[in-house]
Amino acid sequence: MQKTLNKDQKYTQVSEYIHKVLSLIEKEAITEEDAQWITKETVDGFREHVNPGFLEYRKTVTVDTQFAAVEWSDEGSCFRDVNGKEYIDCLGGFGIYNVGHRNPKVVKAVQDQLKRQALHSQDLLDPLRAMLGKILADITPGDLKYAFFTNSGTESVEAALKLAKMHSDRTTFISTTRSFHGKSLGSLSGTAKGVFRKPFLPLIPGFRHVLFGDIDMMRKTFETCAMVGEDVAAVILEPIQGEGGIILPPDGYLKQVRELCDEYGTLLIFDEVQTGMGRTGKMFAAELYEVEPDILCLAKAFGGGVMPAGAIVANEKTFKSLFDNPFMHTTTFGGNPLACAAAIATINVLIEENLPARAAEIGDYFLAGLKEAAAGHEDKVMEIRGKGLMIGIEFHKDEVGYALSKGMFDEGILVAGTLVNSKTIRIEPPLTITKEEVDRVVATFKKVLDGLQTGG
């Protein structure tokens, strides 16, 4: 838009543009001409007004001109681009769509709530927050009882860290290598990846990182901290590491961490932003490993793939620091009526359709198929591992992961090959994915892998 226009002219042009956009949103079906306009506006908009880096990233993980693929609609386990091409979504927004894309029960709950009230006044008591809190207390492990609601995973981790600081006068936190807890300053302090951390150093003081899975190193760190008067306030862990490459804990490791925390009077925070809501074959990965944390962090799939929503759930001894002044930590939109409606409906779908158990069953089927397809490609595929529908395929080289991701995208399968790390690609489809869709993904994986083997 020309900067030389006066304010009225500028607003007139903006209004015309808005009307065109809204008319496209309103359409049940778009034309080929519409699709071309949407694609051009999207690419131009990212280049000039969002971040041109996203365009370069898309070029690295797609084939030829497909970097400009623009998603437009979704349903079930799939989404479609603006030109109508359908993709099976095995990325799932890094674990957002546990109950599927636009699950009708979740959409209905949000629409029903929207007819009544969208956001709350911030002063009166809002009923859905109370009801969702009760539901979470009933379904989370152990004596987790009180909930604080957020809008995202990093906000959930921030809330957990602040709650742990309020619980005692301790300021030391232990996190692990290859961990990912978010990118706001507090959660980034717990995140391990150097490429995300370095530009923002120094981060929040008091964080120490130990090798994930090394209980001896964890114990020695506890001992050292106690000896120098820097007792540990909390340990924060992903029960299964997601961004780190679907890293499973060694047998007994999480229970040993729990025992160490109990021995030293330290809180245990489980970051289940990615592992929660049925993803690993149980409602929460804490149940998978029979460990009860003091604080549980949720987000991603918590809003059912319809609303941004997150939460922490803590036991009373930990949460009671907020009783005297509940305004010590707040968020304007956390726990809003629409998000709570979506979360309540999501939990209902998970329970009624037995999706955690289904994730375990389909996950075993998926893993077996992928391993069979990879047989004979040991020179390229290092390991295939996972729990439930949280699966990682680790390659010997990043380049193989890039090529595999590109090839599968060209065949209509989206997997999580990322710019930052393609040595391990993640497969995290909706828990509603059918066996037929799994078969197609496995067949495509084999086809592309065979092509890499013969064609390089």
C-alpha positions as CSV (number, residue, x, y, z in Angstrom):
1,M,0.0,0.0,0.0
2,Q,1.3,3.4,-0.9
3,K,2.5,5.5,2.1
4,T,1.6,8.7,0.2
5,L,-2.2,8.1,0.6
6,N,-4.0,10.1,3.1
7,K,-5.7,8.4,6.0
8,D,-9.2,8.2,4.5
9,Q,-7.8,6.8,1.2
10,K,-5.7,4.3,3.1
11,Y,-8.6,3.1,5.2
12,T,-10.8,2.8,2.1
13,Q,-8.2,0.5,0.5
14,V,-7.8,-1.5,3.7
15,S,-11.6,-1.9,4.0
16,E,-11.9,-3.1,0.4
17,Y,-9.1,-5.7,1.0
18,I,-10.7,-6.9,4.2
19,H,-14.0,-7.4,2.4
20,K,-12.3,-9.5,-0.2
21,V,-10.6,-11.6,2.5
22,L,-13.8,-12.1,4.5
23,S,-15.8,-13.0,1.3
24,L,-13.2,-15.8,0.7
25,I,-13.5,-17.0,4.3
26,E,-17.3,-17.1,3.8
27,K,-17.2,-19.2,0.6
28,E,-17.8,-22.9,0.9
29,A,-15.7,-23.5,-2.2
30,I,-13.2,-21.3,-3.9
31,T,-12.4,-21.0,-7.6
32,E,-9.1,-21.5,-9.4
33,E,-8.8,-17.8,-9.7
34,D,-9.4,-17.4,-6.0
35,A,-6.7,-20.0,-5.3
36,Q,-4.2,-18.1,-7.4
37,W,-4.9,-14.8,-5.6
38,I,-4.7,-16.4,-2.2
39,T,-1.4,-18.1,-3.0
40,K,0.1,-14.8,-4.3
41,E,-1.1,-12.8,-1.4
42,T,0.2,-15.4,1.1
43,V,3.6,-15.6,-0.4
44,D,3.9,-11.8,-0.8
45,G,2.5,-11.3,2.7
46,F,5.1,-13.6,4.3
47,R,7.9,-12.0,2.3
48,E,6.9,-8.4,3.1
49,H,5.0,-8.5,6.3
50,V,5.5,-11.8,8.3
51,N,8.9,-13.3,7.8
52,P,10.6,-14.2,4.5
53,G,12.6,-16.8,6.4
54,F,9.5,-19.0,6.4
55,L,9.5,-19.0,2.6
56,E,13.2,-20.1,2.5
57,Y,12.4,-22.8,5.1
58,R,9.5,-24.2,3.0
59,K,11.8,-24.4,0.0
60,T,14.2,-26.7,2.0
61,V,11.5,-29.2,3.0
62,T,9.4,-29.4,-0.2
63,V,9.9,-30.2,-3.8
64,D,10.3,-27.7,-6.6
65,T,7.5,-25.0,-6.5
66,Q,5.6,-26.7,-3.7
67,F,7.2,-24.4,-1.2
68,A,4.2,-22.1,-1.9
69,A,1.7,-24.7,-0.8
70,V,-0.9,-22.9,1.2
71,E,-3.2,-24.8,3.5
72,W,-6.9,-24.0,3.3
73,S,-9.1,-26.6,4.9
74,D,-8.9,-29.7,7.1
75,E,-10.9,-32.6,8.5
76,G,-10.2,-35.8,10.2
77,S,-6.6,-36.9,9.7
78,C,-6.1,-34.7,6.6
79,F,-5.8,-31.1,5.4
80,R,-6.1,-29.7,1.9
81,D,-4.1,-26.9,0.2
82,V,-5.7,-24.0,-1.6
83,N,-5.6,-26.0,-4.8
84,G,-7.5,-28.9,-3.3
85,K,-4.6,-31.4,-2.9
86,E,-5.1,-33.5,0.2
87,Y,-2.3,-34.5,2.6
88,I,-2.3,-37.0,5.4
89,D,-1.1,-35.0,8.4
90,C,1.6,-36.9,10.2
91,L,3.0,-33.8,11.8
92,G,-0.3,-32.7,13.4
93,G,1.0,-29.3,14.4
94,F,3.7,-31.1,16.5
95,G,0.9,-32.9,18.4
96,I,-2.1,-30.5,18.3
97,Y,-4.7,-32.6,16.6
98,N,-5.0,-35.6,19.0
99,V,-8.8,-35.8,18.4
100,G,-8.5,-35.0,14.7
101,H,-8.8,-31.9,12.6
102,R,-11.9,-29.9,13.4
103,N,-13.5,-32.7,15.5
104,P,-17.2,-32.0,15.3
105,K,-17.8,-32.4,19.0
106,V,-15.1,-29.9,19.9
107,V,-16.3,-27.5,17.2
108,K,-19.9,-27.8,18.5
109,A,-18.9,-27.0,22.1
110,V,-17.0,-23.9,21.0
111,Q,-19.9,-22.8,18.8
112,D,-22.4,-23.4,21.5
113,Q,-20.3,-21.4,24.0
114,L,-19.8,-18.6,21.4
115,K,-23.6,-18.1,21.1
116,R,-23.6,-17.4,24.8
117,Q,-20.3,-15.7,25.7
118,A,-16.9,-15.6,24.1
119,L,-14.7,-14.1,26.8
120,H,-15.3,-13.4,30.5
121,S,-15.3,-10.2,32.4
122,Q,-12.2,-11.1,34.3
123,D,-13.8,-10.2,37.6
124,L,-16.8,-12.5,38.2
125,L,-16.4,-16.2,38.6
126,D,-16.5,-18.0,35.3
127,P,-18.1,-21.5,35.5
128,L,-16.3,-23.4,32.8
129,R,-12.9,-22.8,34.4
130,A,-14.2,-24.3,37.6
131,M,-15.7,-27.3,35.8
132,L,-12.6,-27.9,33.8
133,G,-10.5,-27.7,36.9
134,K,-12.6,-30.4,38.5
135,I,-12.3,-32.6,35.4
136,L,-8.5,-32.3,35.4
137,A,-8.3,-33.1,39.1
138,D,-10.3,-36.3,38.4
139,I,-8.2,-37.5,35.4
140,T,-4.7,-36.5,36.3
141,P,-2.4,-38.9,38.3
142,G,-2.0,-38.9,42.0
143,D,-3.1,-35.9,44.1
144,L,-2.9,-33.2,41.4
145,K,-5.8,-31.0,42.3
146,Y,-5.5,-27.3,41.4
147,A,-5.3,-25.9,37.8
148,F,-4.1,-22.7,36.3
149,F,-5.0,-22.1,32.7
150,T,-2.8,-20.7,29.9
151,N,-2.8,-20.2,26.2
152,S,0.2,-22.1,25.1
153,G,2.9,-24.6,26.1
154,T,5.6,-22.0,26.9
155,E,3.1,-20.2,29.1
156,S,2.3,-23.4,31.0
157,V,6.0,-23.9,31.7
158,E,6.4,-20.3,32.8
159,A,3.6,-20.8,35.2
160,A,5.1,-24.0,36.6
161,L,8.5,-22.3,37.1
162,K,7.0,-19.4,38.9
163,L,4.9,-21.7,41.1
164,A,8.0,-23.7,42.0
165,K,9.8,-20.5,42.9
166,M,6.9,-19.4,45.2
167,H,6.8,-22.8,46.9
168,S,10.2,-22.2,48.6
169,D,13.1,-19.8,48.7
170,R,15.1,-22.1,46.4
171,T,16.1,-20.7,42.9
172,T,18.0,-23.7,41.3
173,F,16.3,-25.7,38.6
174,I,17.6,-28.9,36.9
175,S,16.7,-29.5,33.3
176,T,18.1,-32.0,30.8
177,T,20.1,-32.0,27.6
178,R,18.0,-32.2,24.4
179,S,15.0,-30.9,26.3
180,F,12.5,-28.4,24.8
181,H,10.2,-26.4,27.1
182,G,9.4,-23.3,25.1
183,K,11.0,-20.1,23.9
184,S,9.9,-17.4,26.2
185,L,12.7,-16.4,28.6
186,G,11.8,-18.6,31.6
187,S,11.0,-21.7,29.6
188,L,13.9,-21.0,27.3
189,S,16.2,-21.2,30.3
190,G,15.1,-24.8,30.7
191,T,15.3,-25.6,27.0
192,A,18.6,-27.1,26.1
193,K,19.1,-26.4,22.4
194,G,22.0,-23.9,22.0
195,V,20.8,-22.4,18.7
196,F,17.6,-21.2,20.5
197,R,19.5,-20.0,23.6
198,K,22.6,-18.3,22.4
199,P,21.1,-15.1,21.0
200,F,19.3,-14.4,24.3
201,L,22.0,-15.1,26.9
202,P,22.1,-14.5,29.8
203,L,18.8,-16.2,30.5
204,I,17.1,-16.7,33.9
205,P,19.9,-17.6,36.4
206,G,19.9,-20.9,38.4
207,F,19.3,-23.4,35.6
208,R,21.6,-26.4,35.3
209,H,21.4,-29.0,32.6
210,V,22.3,-32.7,33.0
211,L,22.3,-35.6,30.5
212,F,18.8,-36.9,29.9
213,G,18.6,-40.5,31.2
214,D,21.8,-40.2,33.3
215,I,20.5,-40.7,36.9
216,D,24.1,-40.7,38.3
217,M,24.7,-37.2,36.9
218,M,21.4,-36.1,38.2
219,R,22.2,-37.4,41.7
220,K,25.7,-35.8,41.7
221,T,24.1,-32.4,40.6
222,F,21.7,-32.6,43.5
223,E,24.6,-33.4,45.9
224,T,26.7,-30.5,44.6
225,C,23.9,-28.0,44.7
226,A,23.1,-29.0,48.4
227,M,26.8,-28.7,49.3
228,V,27.2,-25.2,48.0
229,G,23.9,-23.9,49.4
230,E,22.0,-23.9,46.1
231,D,19.3,-26.5,46.8
232,V,17.2,-27.5,43.9
233,A,13.7,-26.0,43.7
234,A,12.5,-28.2,40.9
235,V,13.5,-30.7,38.2
236,I,11.7,-30.1,34.9
237,L,11.4,-33.0,32.4
238,E,9.6,-34.2,29.4
239,P,8.7,-37.8,30.1
240,I,9.5,-38.5,26.5
241,Q,11.5,-35.8,24.7
242,G,9.8,-34.5,21.6
243,E,11.9,-31.8,19.9
244,G,15.0,-33.7,21.1
245,G,14.0,-36.5,18.7
246,I,11.5,-38.7,20.4
247,I,13.9,-39.8,23.1
248,L,12.5,-42.4,25.5
249,P,13.7,-42.5,29.1
250,P,15.8,-45.5,30.2
251,D,13.8,-48.1,32.3
252,G,13.2,-46.9,35.8
253,Y,14.8,-43.4,35.2
254,L,11.7,-41.3,35.9
255,K,10.9,-43.2,39.1
256,Q,14.5,-42.6,40.2
257,V,14.2,-38.9,39.5
258,R,11.0,-38.9,41.6
259,E,12.9,-40.6,44.4
260,L,15.7,-38.1,44.3
261,C,13.2,-35.2,44.4
262,D,11.5,-36.7,47.4
263,E,14.9,-37.2,49.1
264,Y,15.9,-33.6,48.6
265,G,12.5,-31.9,49.1
266,T,12.5,-30.9,45.4
267,L,9.4,-30.5,43.2
268,L,9.1,-32.6,40.0
269,I,7.6,-30.8,37.0
270,F,6.5,-33.0,34.0
271,D,6.2,-31.0,30.8
272,E,3.5,-33.0,29.0
273,V,2.7,-30.3,26.5
274,Q,3.4,-32.8,23.7
275,T,3.1,-36.2,25.5
276,G,-0.3,-35.4,27.2
277,M,-3.9,-35.9,26.1
278,G,-3.5,-39.6,25.0
279,R,-0.5,-39.2,22.7
280,T,1.6,-41.9,24.2
281,G,-1.0,-44.6,24.8
282,K,-2.1,-43.3,28.2
283,M,-4.0,-40.1,28.9
284,F,-0.7,-38.8,30.4
285,A,2.8,-40.2,30.0
286,A,3.2,-39.9,33.8
287,E,0.8,-42.9,33.9
288,L,2.8,-44.8,31.3
289,Y,5.8,-44.6,33.7
290,E,3.8,-44.8,36.9
291,V,5.3,-41.5,38.3
292,E,3.4,-38.7,40.0
293,P,4.7,-35.2,39.4
294,D,4.0,-32.2,41.6
295,I,3.2,-30.1,38.6
296,L,1.9,-31.2,35.2
297,C,2.1,-28.9,32.2
298,L,-0.4,-29.2,29.3
299,A,-1.1,-27.4,26.0
300,K,-1.0,-28.3,22.3
301,A,-3.8,-30.9,22.1
302,F,-5.5,-29.6,25.2
303,G,-7.6,-27.3,23.1
304,G,-8.7,-30.1,20.7
305,G,-7.0,-28.5,17.7
306,V,-9.7,-25.8,17.7
307,M,-8.7,-23.3,20.4
308,P,-5.3,-22.3,21.8
309,A,-5.3,-23.7,25.4
310,G,-3.0,-24.9,28.1
311,A,-2.9,-25.6,31.8
312,I,-0.8,-26.6,34.7
313,V,-2.2,-28.9,37.3
314,A,-0.5,-29.1,40.7
315,N,-1.0,-30.7,44.1
316,E,-2.2,-28.6,47.0
317,K,1.1,-28.3,48.8
318,T,2.6,-26.8,45.7
319,F,-0.3,-24.7,44.5
320,K,-1.2,-23.1,47.8
321,S,1.4,-20.4,47.4
322,L,-1.2,-18.7,45.1
323,F,-4.0,-18.9,47.6
324,D,-3.3,-15.7,49.5
325,N,-2.9,-13.6,46.3
326,P,-4.3,-15.3,43.1
327,F,-3.1,-12.3,41.1
328,M,0.6,-13.1,41.6
329,H,0.4,-14.8,38.2
330,T,-2.4,-14.1,35.7
331,T,-3.1,-14.2,32.0
332,T,-5.9,-12.2,30.3
333,F,-7.1,-15.0,28.0
334,G,-6.0,-18.1,29.8
335,G,-9.0,-20.2,30.8
336,N,-11.4,-18.2,28.7
337,P,-14.9,-19.7,28.1
338,L,-14.2,-20.8,24.5
339,A,-10.9,-22.5,25.4
340,C,-12.4,-24.2,28.4
341,A,-15.4,-25.5,26.3
342,A,-12.9,-26.9,23.7
343,A,-10.8,-28.6,26.4
344,I,-13.8,-30.1,28.1
345,A,-15.1,-31.4,24.8
346,T,-11.6,-32.7,23.9
347,I,-11.3,-34.7,27.2
348,N,-14.8,-36.1,26.5
349,V,-13.8,-37.3,23.1
350,L,-10.6,-38.9,24.4
351,I,-12.6,-40.8,27.1
352,E,-15.7,-41.7,25.1
353,E,-13.7,-42.9,22.0
354,N,-11.0,-44.5,24.1
355,L,-8.4,-42.7,22.1
356,P,-5.4,-43.2,24.4
357,A,-5.8,-47.0,24.1
358,R,-6.3,-46.6,20.4
359,A,-3.1,-44.6,20.2
360,A,-1.3,-47.5,21.8
361,E,-2.8,-50.0,19.4
362,I,-2.4,-48.0,16.2
363,G,1.1,-46.9,17.4
364,D,2.3,-50.5,17.7
365,Y,0.9,-51.2,14.2
366,F,2.5,-48.0,12.8
367,L,5.9,-48.8,14.4
368,A,5.9,-52.4,13.1
369,G,5.0,-51.2,9.5
370,L,7.7,-48.5,9.5
371,K,10.4,-50.9,10.8
372,E,9.4,-53.5,8.2
373,A,9.6,-50.8,5.4
374,A,13.0,-49.7,6.6
375,A,14.5,-53.2,6.5
376,G,17.5,-53.2,4.2
377,H,18.0,-49.5,4.6
378,E,20.2,-49.7,7.7
379,D,22.8,-47.5,5.9
380,K,20.3,-44.7,6.0
381,V,17.9,-45.4,8.9
382,M,19.5,-45.6,12.3
383,E,16.5,-46.3,14.5
384,I,12.7,-46.2,14.6
385,R,11.2,-45.7,18.1
386,G,8.3,-44.3,20.0
387,K,5.3,-44.8,22.3
388,G,1.8,-44.7,21.1
389,L,1.5,-42.2,18.2
390,M,4.6,-40.3,19.1
391,I,7.1,-41.8,16.7
392,G,10.6,-40.8,15.7
393,I,12.6,-42.1,12.6
394,E,16.3,-41.3,13.1
395,F,18.6,-41.2,10.1
396,H,22.4,-41.3,10.0
397,K,22.5,-37.9,8.3
398,D,20.3,-34.8,8.3
399,E,20.4,-34.9,4.5
400,V,18.5,-38.2,4.4
401,G,15.8,-36.8,6.6
402,Y,15.4,-33.7,4.5
403,A,15.1,-35.8,1.3
404,L,12.6,-38.2,3.0
405,S,10.5,-35.3,4.2
406,K,10.5,-33.7,0.7
407,G,9.6,-36.9,-1.0
408,M,6.7,-37.7,1.3
409,F,5.3,-34.2,1.0
410,D,5.4,-34.6,-2.7
411,E,3.3,-37.8,-2.3
412,G,0.8,-36.0,0.0
413,I,2.2,-37.0,3.4
414,L,3.3,-34.3,5.9
415,V,5.9,-35.3,8.4
416,A,8.0,-33.2,10.8
417,G,11.2,-32.7,9.0
418,T,12.4,-29.4,10.2
419,L,15.0,-26.8,9.3
420,V,16.6,-27.1,12.7
421,N,16.9,-30.9,12.8
422,S,16.0,-33.5,10.2
423,K,18.2,-36.2,11.5
424,T,15.1,-37.4,13.3
425,I,11.7,-36.8,11.8
426,R,8.6,-37.0,13.9
427,I,5.4,-38.7,13.1
428,E,2.5,-37.5,15.3
429,P,-0.8,-37.9,13.5
430,P,-4.2,-37.5,15.0
431,L,-5.1,-40.4,17.3
432,T,-8.1,-40.9,15.0
433,I,-5.9,-41.9,12.0
434,T,-7.2,-45.1,10.4
435,K,-5.3,-48.2,9.6
436,E,-5.8,-47.6,5.9
437,E,-4.2,-44.2,6.3
438,V,-1.3,-45.7,8.2
439,D,-0.9,-48.3,5.5
440,R,-0.6,-45.4,2.9
441,V,1.9,-43.6,5.0
442,V,4.0,-46.7,5.4
443,A,3.8,-47.5,1.7
444,T,4.8,-44.0,0.8
445,F,7.7,-44.1,3.3
446,K,9.0,-47.3,1.7
447,K,8.6,-45.9,-1.8
448,V,10.5,-42.8,-1.0
449,L,13.1,-44.6,1.0
450,D,13.6,-47.1,-1.9
451,G,14.0,-44.1,-4.2
452,L,16.7,-42.6,-2.0
453,Q,18.4,-46.0,-1.9
454,T,18.5,-46.3,-5.7
455,G,18.5,-42.7,-6.8
456,G,20.5,-41.1,-4.0
